[in-house]
């Protein structure tokens, strides 16, 4: 059912007006069908290009760019690959198939409006969307999850890759980014966060396992970069204090012995660290991430030194 044509303000129609209205409805339906057919054809073409980027390793970069240009997509821009999957518990096969078609249609429409690409894949949908300079992959994943969930009236989980570039010349990066997006999607579902969107950077130290690039410096920066920067600017010793604090079982008394300072000095430093890292920095989950970041930071310093 494409819709209905409603005539208001005319309680009675003579035979001529009735035939005119019927013909208007027929013409309208034909126009809607033609528009929908054109849209579906464009969606298929976008899907075929994305399939080639994912599967083909020996495509001519010039031809890929030409195909993308006809679809108003720029393969030289920075993109994010997103894996999207429906959450339809207990759905029968017919309902699930219909929901998957709606997901593919909604994702294709979103990709077209964002000058990206979308294709049905592995029981879900994969999207290739451009990333603006001020945006992050995790933000794009969350927005995409909300948009698709609203469009199909079902929960949609979205995992995003890290930003990728130079797609026409390095098609293998698209497949690797898609695998990373799938790992993030699976992690969201395993953590009970179905219906959300996230990238590897949202998972703390788990992101090191999920990300394709193993961005250790990025993890250290996100976890304790404020403390490192503060030491660098002020010439303080907060990183060393953190290290000693965790090595001493989070005991200020033992920390002051390790650092050979007064306990009040340790308390002041810990207060400053709390302002930099946030009030929950000593919670079990955050403390584990900070300790891992400390070790990685120390290891990176030893290697570079």
C-alpha positions in Angstrom: 0.0 0.0 0.0 1.6 3.2 -1.2 -1.0 5.5 0.4 -4.4 7.1 -0.1 -5.7 10.1 -2.0 -8.3 12.0 0.0 -10.6 14.7 -1.3 -12.0 17.0 1.3 -14.8 19.6 1.1 -16.8 17.8 -1.6 -19.5 15.5 -0.1 -20.8 14.5 -3.5 -19.1 14.0 -6.9 -20.7 13.8 -10.3 -19.5 10.9 -12.6 -17.0 13.1 -14.4 -15.4 14.4 -11.2 -15.3 10.9 -9.8 -13.4 9.6 -12.9 -11.0 12.6 -12.7 -10.2 11.7 -9.1 -9.7 8.1 -9.9 -7.4 8.9 -12.7 -5.5 11.3 -10.5 -5.0 8.5 -7.9 -3.7 6.2 -10.6 -1.3 8.8 -12.0 -0.1 9.5 -8.4 0.5 5.8 -7.7 2.4 5.4 -10.9 4.6 8.4 -10.0 5.2 7.0 -6.5 6.1 3.6 -7.9 8.5 5.1 -10.4 10.2 7.1 -7.7 10.4 4.0 -5.4 11.8 1.9 -8.3 14.5 4.6 -9.0 15.4 4.8 -5.3 15.7 1.0 -5.1 17.9 0.9 -8.2 20.2 3.5 -6.7 20.3 1.6 -3.4 21.4 -1.5 -5.3 24.1 0.4 -7.2 25.4 1.8 -3.9 25.4 -1.7 -2.4 27.3 -3.2 -5.3 30.0 -0.5 -5.0 30.4 -1.2 -1.3 30.5 -5.0 -1.9 33.3 -4.4 -4.4 35.2 -2.3 -1.8 34.8 -5.1 0.8 35.5 -8.1 -1.4 37.6 -7.1 -4.4 41.3 -6.5 -3.9 42.3 -5.8 -7.5 39.8 -3.2 -8.6 41.0 -0.2 -10.6 41.1 2.8 -8.2 40.2 5.2 -11.0 37.0 3.2 -11.9 36.0 3.0 -8.2 36.3 6.8 -7.9 34.3 7.3 -11.0 31.5 5.0 -9.8 31.5 6.7 -6.4 31.4 10.2 -8.0 28.3 9.3 -9.9 26.7 8.4 -6.5 28.0 11.7 -5.0 30.4 9.8 -2.7 34.1 10.8 -2.2 36.4 7.8 -1.6 39.3 10.2 -0.8 37.5 11.5 2.3 37.8 10.0 5.7 35.1 7.4 6.4 33.9 5.1 9.1 32.6 1.5 8.4 29.5 0.6 10.5 28.1 -2.8 11.1 24.4 -2.7 12.0 22.2 -5.6 13.2 18.6 -5.9 14.2 17.6 -7.1 17.7 14.4 -9.0 17.2 14.1 -11.7 20.0 11.5 -14.3 19.4 10.6 -13.0 15.9 9.4 -15.5 13.4 11.3 -15.9 10.1 8.8 -13.8 8.1 8.8 -10.9 10.6 12.6 -11.0 10.8 13.0 -11.0 7.0 10.7 -8.0 6.7 12.6 -6.2 9.5 15.9 -6.8 7.7 14.5 -5.3 4.5 13.3 -2.3 6.4 16.8 -2.0 8.0 18.5 -2.2 4.6 16.1 0.4 3.1 16.6 2.8 6.1 20.4 2.4 6.0 20.5 2.9 2.2 18.4 6.1 2.6 20.7 7.4 5.4 23.8 6.6 3.3 22.4 8.4 0.3 21.6 11.5 2.3 25.1 11.4 3.9 26.9 10.7 0.5 27.9 7.3 1.8 27.2 3.7 0.8 25.2 0.8 2.3 24.8 -2.9 1.6 23.0 -5.9 3.1 25.6 -8.3 4.6 26.0 -11.2 7.1 22.3 -11.0 8.2 22.6 -7.3 8.9 23.7 -4.1 7.1 27.0 -2.4 6.6 27.4 1.3 6.0 30.3 3.4 4.8 29.7 7.0 6.0 32.0 10.0 5.7 33.3 11.5 9.0 33.6 15.2 9.5 36.7 16.7 11.0 34.8 17.7 14.2 33.1 14.3 14.6 34.2 11.0 16.2 33.5 7.4 15.1 31.7 6.7 18.4 29.4 9.7 18.0 28.5 8.6 14.5 27.8 5.1 15.7 25.4 6.3 18.4 23.6 8.6 16.0 23.3 5.9 13.4 21.9 3.4 16.0 19.3 5.9 17.1 18.3 6.8 13.6 18.0 3.2 12.3 16.1 2.1 15.4 13.6 4.9 15.0 13.3 4.2 11.3 12.5 0.4 11.6 10.8 0.5 15.0 13.2 -2.1 16.3 16.3 -2.0 18.3 19.4 -1.8 16.0 22.9 -2.3 17.4 25.8 -0.5 15.5 29.5 -1.1 15.8 31.9 1.3 14.2 35.5 1.1 13.0 38.2 3.6 13.5 38.3 6.3 10.7 39.8 5.0 7.4 41.2 6.9 4.5 42.3 6.4 0.9 39.6 3.8 0.2 40.0 3.6 -3.6 43.7 2.7 -3.4 43.5 0.6 -0.2 40.4 -1.5 -0.5 41.8 -4.0 2.0 41.3 -1.4 4.7 37.5 -1.4 4.1 37.3 -5.2 4.9 39.5 -4.8 8.0 37.4 -1.9 9.2 34.2 -3.9 8.7 35.7 -6.7 10.8 36.5 -4.2 13.5 32.9 -2.8 13.4 31.6 -6.3 13.8 33.8 -7.0 16.8 32.4 -3.8 18.4 28.9 -4.8 17.6 29.4 -8.3 19.1 31.0 -6.7 22.2 27.9 -4.4 22.7 25.6 -7.4 22.6 27.7 -9.5 25.0 27.9 -6.5 27.4 24.1 -6.2 27.4 24.1 -3.0 25.4 22.0 -4.1 22.5 20.4 -1.2 20.6 23.3 1.1 21.2 26.2 2.3 19.0 29.9 2.3 19.9 33.4 2.3 18.5 36.5 0.6 20.0 37.4 3.8 21.8 34.3 3.5 23.9 35.4 0.1 25.5 38.4 1.3 27.5 41.1 -1.4 27.6 38.8 -3.8 25.8 39.1 -1.5 22.8 42.7 -2.6 22.4 41.4 -6.1 21.6 38.6 -4.9 19.4 40.5 -2.3 17.3 42.3 -3.3 14.2 45.1 -0.8 14.7 45.8 -1.5 18.4 46.0 2.3 19.1 47.9 2.1 22.4 48.9 5.7 22.5 45.3 6.7 21.9 44.2 4.5 24.8 46.8 6.0 27.1 45.8 9.5 26.1 42.0 8.9 26.6 42.6 7.2 30.0 45.2 9.4 31.7 46.2 12.1 29.1 45.1 14.9 31.4 47.5 13.8 34.1 50.4 13.4 31.7 49.7 16.9 30.2 49.5 18.4 33.7 52.9 17.0 34.7 54.4 18.2 31.4 53.0 21.8 31.9 53.6 22.2 35.6 56.7 20.0 36.2 54.7 18.0 38.8 55.0 14.3 39.6 51.4 13.1 39.4 52.1 10.1 37.1 54.7 8.8 39.5 52.4 9.3 42.4 49.7 7.3 40.6 52.1 4.5 39.9 53.2 4.4 43.6 49.6 4.6 44.8 48.5 1.5 42.9 51.7 -0.3 43.7 51.1 0.3 47.4 47.6 -1.2 47.3 45.9 2.2 47.1 47.2 3.1 50.6 48.2 6.7 51.1 50.4 5.8 54.0 52.5 3.2 52.1 52.5 5.6 49.1 54.2 8.4 51.1 56.9 5.9 52.2 57.5 4.8 48.6 57.8 8.4 47.5 59.6 9.7 50.6 57.1 12.6 51.0 54.6 13.6 53.7 51.2 12.0 53.7 49.6 15.4 53.3 51.5 15.8 50.0 50.1 12.4 48.8 46.6 13.5 49.7 47.0 16.8 47.8 48.3 15.0 44.8 45.5 12.4 44.8 43.0 15.3 45.1 44.5 16.9 42.1 44.4 13.6 40.2 40.8 13.2 41.1 40.0 16.6 39.6 41.8 15.7 36.4 40.4 12.1 36.0 37.0 12.5 37.4 35.4 11.4 40.7 35.1 7.8 39.8 38.8 7.2 39.0 39.2 4.8 41.9 36.3 2.6 41.0 37.4 -1.0 40.1 36.7 -0.6 36.4 38.4 2.8 36.1 41.3 1.8 38.4 42.0 -1.2 36.2 42.1 0.9 33.0 44.4 3.5 34.7 46.8 0.8 35.9 47.0 -0.7 32.4 47.5 2.8 30.9 50.3 3.5 33.4 52.1 0.3 32.4 51.7 1.0 28.7 52.9 4.6 29.3 55.9 3.5 31.2 56.7 0.8 28.5 56.4 3.4 25.7 58.7 5.7 27.6 61.3 3.0 28.1 61.2 2.0 24.4 61.4 5.6 23.1 64.2 6.3 25.7 
